[in-house]
Amino acid sequence: MVALNFGIIIQARTSSTRYPEKILKKIDKVNTVLDFQIKRVLKEFENKYVFIATTLKKKDKSICLIAKKNNVNFFRGSEKNVLKRYLSCAKKFNIKNIIRITSDCPLVDPKLIKKMLKIFLKEKFDYFANTYPVNKSTFPDGSDIEIFKFSSLKKAFNFAKNKEDTEHVTTYFWKNTGKFKIKNYKIKKNLSNFRYCVDYKDDLVVIRQIVKYIKKNNLSGNTIEIVNFLKKNKSLEKISKKNKKKFLEYRTDLI
């Protein structure tokens, strides 16, 4: 198999502890959360660069069917050791540089992925991200993009031993900054207090309204456009901020 210079690997499973099957919920009349995200990414990238990494659980066959429907490759691996799942997926499809996005962030901006990938390749970083670590982020939660070399992921896999690092894939990078060439991508205005991802049921209310707004106004749905919409819709902003606080209380490793 010819090596791919990069590949976008979308992490997906149905058995979320906070909101099971959230990525199978309808985001509009046609698309599930996962369908919407795949189609959004495919506006900027060819199918051969997009992969779904899911689990071997029977329930996650539905994710494989969504991948097939959208004509993108998928990989099935460990449910709990997501680090191993990513490494195995990248190895199978011979991906040199990995772009990690998660299926509960359907509004990730594919143009921003392109921009960050260009910087990553030029600067030869080992790890490049816009929302991690959280205390350095200037981007909204839900716009999460992480890019790293296959060789760096392999190194992390060989050294990461605790559950936190194997379950969350990239925590080993930003806990061990001395071992890797790491950079956090920042924007001038700090927008990290905004949030648009799906962790809880009422998050879907926010996402659906954003999608409706983007379509109605024929927008690309970049960070600034989404944030400006949330600023004008205080009830949606309130849900976002409430759930961000709740999520950070649950994910203490991010603080």
Backbone bond lengths (Angstrom), bond angles and torsions (degrees), N, CA, C in turn:
res aa  C-N    CA-C-N  psi(-1)  N-CA   C-N-CA  omega(-1)  CA-C   N-CA-C  phi
1 M - - - 1.458 - - 1.537 110.49 -
2 V 1.323 115.98 134.50 1.465 120.80 179.01 1.527 109.11 -69.32
3 A 1.335 116.61 134.35 1.464 121.08 -179.26 1.527 110.82 -67.26
4 L 1.331 116.17 137.94 1.461 121.61 174.79 1.519 108.16 -94.17
5 N 1.321 116.87 132.13 1.462 119.91 179.52 1.532 111.24 -63.80
6 F 1.339 115.71 -31.63 1.468 119.76 175.73 1.522 109.72 -152.65
7 G 1.318 115.59 160.16 1.452 121.64 175.18 1.520 109.40 -150.11
8 I 1.331 115.90 138.99 1.469 120.77 176.68 1.523 107.54 -93.02
9 I 1.315 116.41 113.18 1.468 120.74 179.92 1.520 108.79 -105.03
10 I 1.330 115.07 115.94 1.466 122.13 -179.82 1.523 109.13 -94.01
11 Q 1.297 115.94 118.13 1.464 122.13 179.19 1.522 109.52 -78.89
12 A 1.345 117.99 125.96 1.469 119.88 -175.42 1.522 111.93 -148.86
13 R 1.311 115.65 136.92 1.468 122.30 171.83 1.526 108.22 -155.02
14 T 1.330 116.75 161.96 1.470 120.01 -178.14 1.526 112.05 -97.17
15 S 1.319 117.58 -17.93 1.470 120.41 -171.25 1.522 113.55 -92.78
16 S 1.330 116.64 49.91 1.463 120.54 175.51 1.527 109.46 -65.66
17 T 1.317 116.34 135.74 1.468 119.73 -178.25 1.525 111.64 -72.18
18 R 1.339 116.84 -32.88 1.466 119.89 -177.15 1.530 112.26 -82.17
19 Y 1.331 117.26 -37.59 1.461 120.65 -176.75 1.531 108.22 -150.61
20 P 1.343 117.02 83.58 1.470 120.81 -176.81 1.526 112.86 -56.20
21 E 1.342 115.02 142.10 1.471 123.74 177.03 1.532 113.41 59.74
22 K 1.336 116.68 24.33 1.472 120.42 -177.56 1.527 112.66 -60.19
23 I 1.349 116.83 -34.47 1.473 118.97 -176.18 1.533 112.40 -78.08
24 L 1.347 116.01 -6.42 1.468 120.51 176.66 1.525 111.97 -98.24
25 K 1.336 115.66 -3.14 1.471 119.80 178.11 1.524 109.58 -73.30
26 K 1.330 115.81 149.66 1.464 120.47 -179.11 1.542 110.44 -74.71
27 I 1.315 114.60 132.00 1.466 121.11 178.16 1.529 109.89 -96.21
28 D 1.340 114.99 -26.01 1.460 122.68 172.38 1.524 106.96 -149.45
29 K 1.311 117.89 -166.82 1.469 119.62 -176.17 1.526 113.40 -66.24
30 V 1.324 117.04 -25.03 1.469 121.81 -174.21 1.526 113.33 -105.69
31 N 1.319 116.94 -42.38 1.471 121.26 -166.73 1.519 115.64 -105.86
32 T 1.341 114.08 140.90 1.459 119.32 165.75 1.527 107.00 -76.62
33 V 1.320 116.09 171.03 1.469 120.93 176.86 1.530 109.89 -55.05
34 L 1.342 116.60 -45.56 1.466 120.94 -178.80 1.526 112.20 -68.12
35 D 1.325 117.48 -43.60 1.476 121.01 176.33 1.525 110.96 -55.12
36 F 1.323 114.75 -47.29 1.464 120.74 -177.52 1.531 110.51 -60.26
37 Q 1.324 115.76 -44.77 1.465 119.23 -178.98 1.531 111.70 -63.92
38 I 1.332 116.53 -45.74 1.470 120.08 179.85 1.528 110.36 -59.01
39 K 1.328 116.19 -48.43 1.475 120.65 -179.10 1.528 111.58 -61.90
40 R 1.307 116.04 -36.94 1.477 121.41 178.96 1.535 110.17 -64.15
41 V 1.319 116.65 -44.71 1.470 122.00 179.02 1.533 110.37 -65.52
42 L 1.338 116.32 -39.10 1.463 120.92 -177.92 1.535 113.68 -69.50
43 K 1.328 117.30 -9.90 1.471 119.89 174.66 1.528 110.77 -69.24
44 E 1.334 116.63 -24.12 1.468 121.52 -177.00 1.525 114.01 -116.50
45 F 1.338 117.31 -17.89 1.469 120.93 -175.24 1.528 111.31 -129.37
46 E 1.326 115.77 145.58 1.466 121.05 175.65 1.524 110.13 -69.54
47 N 1.335 115.27 152.88 1.464 121.73 -178.81 1.526 113.68 -53.29
48 K 1.339 116.68 -35.21 1.467 120.34 -174.75 1.528 112.70 -65.85
49 Y 1.343 116.91 -14.24 1.463 120.51 -179.56 1.536 112.87 -98.30
50 V 1.328 117.34 1.05 1.471 120.70 -174.48 1.532 110.45 -116.19
51 F 1.340 115.67 131.12 1.466 122.27 -176.05 1.527 109.90 -136.96
52 I 1.332 115.53 145.41 1.458 120.96 174.19 1.528 107.81 -107.41
53 A 1.327 116.71 127.88 1.468 121.02 176.83 1.522 108.22 -110.47
54 T 1.338 115.18 106.99 1.464 120.27 -178.44 1.530 110.57 -120.60
55 T 1.316 116.64 -169.23 1.468 120.31 -174.71 1.528 111.55 -104.20
56 L 1.318 114.62 175.39 1.470 121.26 179.40 1.528 111.79 -86.85
57 K 1.308 116.89 -0.67 1.462 120.10 -178.61 1.530 110.71 -65.21
58 K 1.318 115.19 144.12 1.465 121.86 -177.03 1.532 111.85 -56.03
59 K 1.332 116.60 -40.15 1.464 121.66 -178.08 1.527 112.28 -60.98
60 D 1.329 115.69 -28.30 1.459 119.44 -174.92 1.533 113.57 -82.49
61 K 1.322 115.41 6.62 1.466 119.42 172.65 1.533 109.49 -63.21
62 S 1.339 115.64 -30.96 1.478 120.65 179.33 1.526 110.79 -61.53
63 I 1.333 116.91 -32.59 1.466 121.84 177.79 1.523 110.45 -68.72
64 C 1.331 115.42 -40.64 1.477 120.43 177.74 1.530 110.76 -62.53
65 L 1.327 115.99 -37.60 1.472 120.25 178.79 1.527 111.24 -66.22
66 I 1.335 116.60 -37.10 1.468 120.73 176.44 1.524 110.13 -65.58
67 A 1.338 116.51 -41.01 1.469 120.77 177.55 1.532 110.45 -60.43
68 K 1.332 116.32 -46.42 1.472 121.43 179.72 1.523 110.97 -61.30
69 K 1.331 115.80 -44.28 1.463 121.37 -179.12 1.528 111.75 -59.38
70 N 1.333 115.47 -35.39 1.466 121.02 -179.23 1.532 112.59 -94.72
71 N 1.327 115.34 7.45 1.468 121.73 175.15 1.534 113.34 59.33
72 V 1.349 115.68 43.60 1.464 120.35 173.62 1.532 108.75 -123.55
73 N 1.323 116.37 152.95 1.457 121.32 179.78 1.527 111.47 -72.88
74 F 1.322 115.37 155.10 1.459 119.58 175.41 1.525 110.13 -136.68
75 F 1.316 114.84 159.74 1.461 122.06 178.71 1.522 107.73 -135.76
76 R 1.340 116.16 140.60 1.468 120.81 178.15 1.523 109.35 -116.28
77 G 1.336 115.68 127.75 1.456 119.91 -177.96 1.512 112.01 -149.41
78 S 1.319 116.01 -157.72 1.462 122.69 -175.59 1.527 112.02 -57.98
79 E 1.323 115.98 137.53 1.467 119.88 177.33 1.525 110.81 -76.11
80 K 1.318 117.00 -48.38 1.468 121.51 -174.29 1.526 112.97 -83.66
81 N 1.337 117.26 -40.97 1.464 120.27 -179.58 1.532 108.71 -89.68
82 V 1.335 114.70 81.64 1.466 120.30 -175.14 1.532 110.57 -72.21
83 L 1.314 116.40 -28.03 1.465 121.09 174.88 1.536 109.90 -58.97
84 K 1.312 116.00 -45.61 1.475 121.36 178.43 1.530 110.38 -65.64
85 R 1.338 116.79 -37.98 1.467 121.58 179.29 1.529 110.68 -61.09
86 Y 1.330 115.66 -44.55 1.471 120.53 178.41 1.526 111.49 -64.60
87 L 1.319 115.80 -45.60 1.469 120.17 -178.91 1.527 110.16 -61.74
88 S 1.328 116.79 -44.70 1.469 121.90 -178.54 1.524 111.65 -66.54
89 C 1.329 116.72 -38.42 1.470 121.59 177.73 1.528 110.36 -64.21
90 A 1.336 116.03 -47.65 1.467 120.92 -179.77 1.525 111.33 -63.68
91 K 1.328 115.81 -36.77 1.464 120.87 179.40 1.530 110.38 -67.79
92 K 1.321 116.41 -44.81 1.475 120.98 -179.12 1.527 111.75 -59.97
93 F 1.339 116.65 -42.09 1.460 120.68 -175.99 1.538 112.87 -98.75
94 N 1.319 115.52 7.36 1.476 122.38 173.70 1.537 111.72 56.74
95 I 1.340 115.01 53.80 1.465 121.55 -177.92 1.534 109.79 -97.21
96 K 1.316 116.82 122.59 1.472 121.48 -177.00 1.526 112.79 -79.70
97 N 1.317 115.80 -39.83 1.468 121.23 -179.59 1.524 109.03 -128.51
98 I 1.319 116.00 129.13 1.460 121.69 -171.15 1.522 111.09 -107.46
99 I 1.329 115.37 130.23 1.467 121.33 172.31 1.523 105.88 -105.50
100 R 1.308 115.96 117.68 1.464 120.22 -178.50 1.521 110.78 -101.59
101 I 1.337 115.88 122.31 1.461 121.23 168.05 1.515 107.12 -130.19
102 T 1.320 116.70 158.15 1.465 119.55 -178.02 1.521 110.28 -114.47
103 S 1.315 116.27 148.90 1.465 121.59 -171.79 1.522 113.75 -70.32
104 D 1.337 117.43 -11.83 1.468 119.18 176.72 1.532 111.91 -88.62
105 C 1.343 115.75 6.68 1.477 121.46 174.83 1.527 108.98 -119.30
106 P 1.338 118.05 69.97 1.471 120.68 -173.58 1.520 114.77 -69.06
107 L 1.335 117.13 -13.50 1.465 120.11 -176.82 1.526 113.78 -100.47
108 V 1.320 116.55 16.92 1.469 120.36 173.48 1.530 108.20 -55.93
109 D 1.331 115.69 136.36 1.465 121.70 -175.24 1.533 110.95 -87.16
110 P 1.345 118.60 112.57 1.466 120.50 -179.07 1.532 113.75 -64.69
111 K 1.342 116.71 -27.48 1.473 119.60 176.18 1.527 110.32 -67.86
112 L 1.332 115.73 -35.77 1.469 120.42 176.61 1.530 110.44 -68.53
113 I 1.335 116.82 -36.71 1.471 120.58 175.57 1.530 109.11 -57.74
114 K 1.338 116.41 -46.99 1.476 121.61 179.80 1.525 111.47 -59.41
115 K 1.320 115.15 -45.25 1.470 120.91 -178.90 1.530 110.82 -62.93
116 M 1.325 116.49 -45.93 1.469 120.76 -179.20 1.526 111.85 -68.23
117 L 1.328 116.59 -36.73 1.468 120.54 178.79 1.533 110.45 -63.04
118 K 1.316 116.02 -41.92 1.463 120.85 178.93 1.535 110.73 -59.55
119 I 1.333 116.81 -44.84 1.467 121.90 178.65 1.532 110.44 -65.17
120 F 1.324 115.70 -45.04 1.475 122.00 -179.59 1.523 111.81 -56.53
121 L 1.328 116.00 -46.56 1.468 120.89 -178.45 1.528 111.60 -69.66
122 K 1.323 115.90 -38.92 1.469 120.61 -179.37 1.534 111.24 -66.97
123 E 1.328 116.37 -44.51 1.465 121.46 -175.24 1.527 113.66 -86.49
124 K 1.348 115.23 -7.44 1.482 121.17 178.82 1.534 112.36 55.57
125 F 1.336 115.24 47.42 1.462 119.96 176.26 1.524 110.24 -73.02
126 D 1.329 116.38 158.52 1.468 121.37 170.25 1.520 109.70 -88.13
127 Y 1.332 115.06 -33.93 1.466 121.25 -177.54 1.529 109.13 -149.50
128 F 1.330 116.06 130.81 1.463 122.55 -175.56 1.521 108.01 -140.10
129 A 1.338 117.98 125.38 1.463 120.31 -176.02 1.515 111.15 -145.98
130 N 1.331 116.08 158.37 1.466 119.49 179.75 1.534 113.77 -107.92
131 T 1.325 118.65 -20.42 1.478 119.27 -179.13 1.534 113.23 -120.88
132 Y 1.314 116.57 2.77 1.477 119.67 178.57 1.518 110.40 -125.49
133 P 1.336 117.96 146.65 1.465 124.99 -12.68 1.532 110.67 -65.11
134 V 1.311 116.07 153.39 1.461 122.34 -172.08 1.529 112.68 -56.34
135 N 1.308 117.25 -38.69 1.473 119.99 -177.16 1.536 113.48 -70.40
136 K 1.336 117.13 -7.49 1.471 120.94 176.73 1.527 112.43 -109.99
137 S 1.316 116.54 -3.60 1.467 120.46 -173.92 1.523 113.09 -73.91
138 T 1.329 115.74 141.35 1.470 122.01 171.38 1.533 110.12 -112.68
139 F 1.339 116.30 -1.37 1.464 122.41 -177.43 1.531 111.50 -98.42
140 P 1.334 117.41 154.12 1.469 120.62 175.39 1.523 111.79 -64.95
141 D 1.298 115.62 149.41 1.456 121.77 172.39 1.527 106.94 -68.60
142 G 1.320 116.95 123.32 1.466 120.93 -175.89 1.517 111.49 119.95
143 S 1.356 115.04 -11.26 1.468 119.89 177.02 1.535 109.95 -106.29
144 D 1.328 115.83 23.55 1.469 123.70 -169.58 1.525 114.91 -65.42
145 I 1.330 115.17 122.62 1.470 122.70 175.92 1.520 108.29 -133.75
146 E 1.325 116.51 129.96 1.462 121.62 174.65 1.526 108.78 -129.36
147 I 1.325 116.65 135.16 1.469 121.22 179.82 1.524 108.34 -128.43
148 F 1.330 115.97 132.49 1.467 119.45 -179.30 1.525 110.78 -152.51
149 K 1.312 114.72 155.75 1.464 120.88 178.73 1.530 110.29 -73.55
150 F 1.326 115.60 149.80 1.467 120.09 173.84 1.524 109.84 -59.93
151 S 1.342 116.70 -42.26 1.469 121.01 -179.21 1.527 111.54 -61.65
152 S 1.326 116.75 -35.29 1.474 121.14 178.17 1.525 110.53 -71.25
153 L 1.333 116.26 -39.61 1.466 120.35 177.79 1.528 110.45 -63.21
154 K 1.320 115.72 -40.18 1.466 120.69 178.62 1.531 110.51 -62.84
155 K 1.315 115.91 -40.56 1.475 121.41 178.02 1.536 109.74 -63.30
156 A 1.325 116.33 -44.50 1.465 120.97 178.48 1.529 110.40 -61.39
157 F 1.328 116.43 -42.24 1.465 121.41 179.19 1.535 111.57 -61.55
158 N 1.311 116.26 -39.90 1.472 120.62 -178.76 1.518 112.97 -69.40
159 F 1.337 116.87 -28.18 1.471 120.23 -175.97 1.525 114.69 -105.78
160 A 1.326 117.63 -25.30 1.471 120.23 -178.52 1.517 110.37 -72.45
161 K 1.308 115.87 122.39 1.466 119.54 -176.07 1.527 113.65 -118.90
162 N 1.342 117.67 -26.35 1.471 116.82 -176.25 1.530 111.77 -86.83
163 K 1.304 115.08 159.48 1.468 123.57 -174.79 1.536 112.35 -57.86
164 E 1.326 115.56 -41.32 1.470 121.48 -179.31 1.534 111.59 -56.62
165 D 1.337 116.14 -42.83 1.464 120.81 -176.76 1.529 112.97 -76.15
166 T 1.323 117.00 -32.31 1.473 119.02 179.79 1.530 111.67 -81.33
167 E 1.325 116.20 -28.39 1.465 120.41 -178.48 1.532 111.70 -79.89
168 H 1.335 117.09 -32.43 1.465 120.12 -173.95 1.533 113.82 -107.37
169 V 1.298 117.55 9.68 1.474 125.95 169.33 1.530 115.54 68.64
170 T 1.316 117.28 -57.97 1.470 118.74 -168.14 1.532 115.09 -111.28
171 T 1.331 117.78 1.94 1.471 118.85 -178.48 1.528 111.43 -60.83
172 Y 1.332 116.90 -30.19 1.469 119.69 179.81 1.535 111.03 -61.16
173 F 1.324 117.20 -35.52 1.472 120.71 179.37 1.528 111.10 -60.82
174 W 1.348 114.68 -55.47 1.464 116.58 -173.32 1.521 114.30 -82.50
175 K 1.344 117.41 -0.32 1.474 121.13 169.73 1.526 110.43 -93.26
176 N 1.345 115.58 -16.15 1.464 121.20 -176.09 1.525 110.61 -128.81
177 T 1.318 115.52 58.54 1.464 120.99 -174.60 1.532 113.27 -64.18
178 G 1.318 117.36 -21.71 1.466 120.56 179.58 1.517 113.55 -73.90
179 K 1.333 116.94 -17.39 1.466 121.67 -177.14 1.527 112.98 -93.31
180 F 1.336 116.87 -10.28 1.462 120.74 -174.60 1.530 110.27 -137.58
181 K 1.342 115.46 157.48 1.468 120.84 172.45 1.530 106.54 -88.34
182 I 1.320 115.03 103.13 1.464 121.92 -170.13 1.529 111.36 -117.23
183 K 1.337 115.19 143.07 1.467 120.07 177.28 1.526 109.80 -144.17
184 N 1.337 115.04 139.79 1.458 121.20 174.26 1.527 107.95 -102.95
185 Y 1.335 117.16 125.55 1.460 121.78 -179.02 1.528 109.68 -83.13
186 K 1.325 116.70 123.06 1.459 120.99 -175.47 1.527 112.24 -118.15
187 I 1.319 114.86 156.29 1.462 121.40 170.26 1.535 107.57 -116.79
188 K 1.346 116.60 160.13 1.469 120.51 -173.31 1.525 112.79 -61.05
189 K 1.337 116.76 -45.25 1.461 120.29 -178.48 1.526 109.55 -92.97
190 N 1.313 116.19 129.98 1.469 119.85 -179.73 1.533 110.57 -78.73
191 L 1.324 116.25 112.39 1.468 122.61 -178.61 1.532 111.62 -112.70
192 S 1.327 116.26 18.84 1.471 120.50 -173.53 1.530 114.10 -70.22
193 N 1.349 117.17 -9.88 1.471 118.79 177.38 1.529 111.87 -82.57
194 F 1.344 117.15 -5.39 1.473 121.20 176.55 1.530 110.12 -93.65
195 R 1.322 115.56 158.38 1.468 119.48 -174.77 1.524 110.61 -154.15
196 Y 1.345 116.22 135.59 1.465 120.87 175.03 1.533 110.36 -150.21
197 C 1.309 115.31 71.96 1.465 120.97 173.56 1.527 108.59 -134.62
198 V 1.332 117.44 174.03 1.462 120.89 -174.92 1.532 110.34 -111.00
199 D 1.315 114.89 101.76 1.465 120.23 173.83 1.519 111.48 -119.38
200 Y 1.330 115.42 -26.20 1.459 121.46 -177.60 1.527 109.42 -132.84
201 K 1.319 115.18 161.48 1.463 120.62 -173.41 1.532 112.85 -56.00
202 D 1.338 117.45 -43.54 1.466 118.54 -177.35 1.528 113.46 -75.48
203 D 1.350 117.14 -8.81 1.469 119.84 171.74 1.523 110.89 -62.00
204 L 1.326 115.85 -31.74 1.471 120.34 -179.89 1.518 111.86 -63.78
205 V 1.333 116.08 -31.64 1.470 120.88 176.84 1.533 108.89 -59.80
206 V 1.331 115.47 -45.44 1.464 121.95 -179.91 1.529 110.83 -63.85
207 I 1.335 116.17 -50.45 1.467 121.72 -177.30 1.530 111.31 -61.39
208 R 1.328 116.68 -44.26 1.474 120.22 -179.24 1.522 111.88 -62.03
209 Q 1.323 116.39 -40.03 1.473 120.11 179.57 1.527 111.34 -68.42
210 I 1.327 116.35 -38.21 1.475 120.52 176.96 1.526 110.04 -62.56
211 V 1.343 116.27 -46.97 1.471 121.73 -179.07 1.531 110.51 -61.01
212 K 1.328 115.97 -43.42 1.466 120.99 178.54 1.534 110.54 -59.51
213 Y 1.337 115.38 -44.14 1.470 122.06 179.83 1.530 111.13 -63.74
214 I 1.321 116.89 -44.80 1.473 122.17 -179.96 1.537 110.31 -60.12
215 K 1.336 116.04 -47.14 1.469 120.59 -177.99 1.528 111.43 -66.42
216 K 1.311 116.23 -45.50 1.468 121.52 -177.91 1.527 111.80 -59.83
217 N 1.333 115.86 -37.83 1.463 120.70 -176.57 1.532 113.65 -100.60
218 N 1.345 114.88 8.66 1.466 121.21 177.51 1.535 112.38 51.81
219 L 1.336 115.69 48.87 1.461 122.35 -178.70 1.525 110.61 -101.10
220 S 1.329 116.45 160.94 1.474 119.71 176.64 1.525 110.66 -78.96
221 G 1.336 116.19 -23.74 1.462 119.68 -179.84 1.517 112.56 80.84
222 N 1.340 115.55 44.66 1.463 118.22 177.12 1.528 110.40 -81.66
223 T 1.316 116.22 176.68 1.467 121.92 -174.98 1.524 112.83 -54.99
224 I 1.325 117.06 -49.06 1.468 121.67 -176.61 1.529 111.15 -63.43
225 E 1.340 116.94 -43.62 1.471 121.18 179.85 1.524 111.14 -61.02
226 I 1.329 116.46 -43.53 1.471 120.81 -179.03 1.529 110.86 -68.06
227 V 1.319 116.70 -44.69 1.473 120.98 -179.85 1.535 110.41 -62.25
228 N 1.322 117.26 -42.86 1.476 120.65 178.58 1.523 111.55 -61.00
229 F 1.340 116.00 -37.75 1.470 120.78 177.32 1.531 110.34 -65.24
230 L 1.335 116.95 -44.72 1.467 120.76 -179.45 1.527 111.72 -64.61
231 K 1.323 116.45 -35.68 1.471 120.70 178.40 1.533 111.52 -61.63
232 K 1.329 115.08 -33.67 1.467 120.22 -179.33 1.530 112.86 -83.28
233 N 1.319 116.49 -12.63 1.471 121.47 -176.54 1.526 109.29 -122.31
234 K 1.314 114.06 84.05 1.466 121.10 -171.20 1.532 113.66 -62.38
235 S 1.331 117.19 -31.47 1.467 119.38 -179.88 1.530 110.84 -66.59
236 L 1.343 116.05 -37.40 1.466 121.04 177.76 1.528 110.05 -71.63
237 E 1.323 116.04 -41.14 1.468 121.07 178.51 1.529 110.46 -61.11
238 K 1.325 115.53 -37.49 1.471 121.27 179.68 1.529 110.97 -63.97
239 I 1.339 116.90 -42.98 1.479 121.27 177.46 1.526 109.47 -61.25
240 S 1.329 116.08 -45.50 1.466 122.25 -178.74 1.524 111.39 -57.89
241 K 1.325 116.09 -49.75 1.471 120.60 -176.23 1.523 111.75 -68.28
242 K 1.332 115.56 -38.70 1.475 120.55 178.58 1.530 109.99 -61.58
243 N 1.343 115.87 -45.27 1.460 120.30 -176.97 1.524 112.99 -75.17
244 K 1.312 116.94 -27.44 1.472 119.18 174.78 1.521 110.05 -65.18
245 K 1.331 116.34 -43.83 1.466 121.56 178.02 1.531 110.33 -60.35
246 K 1.338 115.44 -44.98 1.467 121.16 179.94 1.528 111.06 -62.41
247 F 1.344 116.16 -42.29 1.464 121.39 -178.08 1.524 111.32 -66.26
248 L 1.321 117.27 -42.20 1.470 120.64 -179.52 1.526 111.80 -68.21
249 E 1.316 116.45 -28.30 1.474 120.41 174.93 1.530 109.98 -69.37
250 Y 1.341 115.62 -31.90 1.482 121.39 178.24 1.527 111.13 -77.94
251 R 1.341 116.45 -44.41 1.477 121.79 -179.12 1.533 110.44 -96.64
252 T 1.305 116.53 75.45 1.463 120.85 -177.91 1.531 112.51 -66.37
253 D 1.343 117.27 -19.19 1.477 120.44 179.15 1.518 111.73 -67.85
254 L 1.341 117.80 -18.94 1.463 121.00 -176.62 1.522 112.95 -85.85
255 I 1.314 116.93 -15.49 1.469 120.72 -174.93 1.523 110.83 -85.38
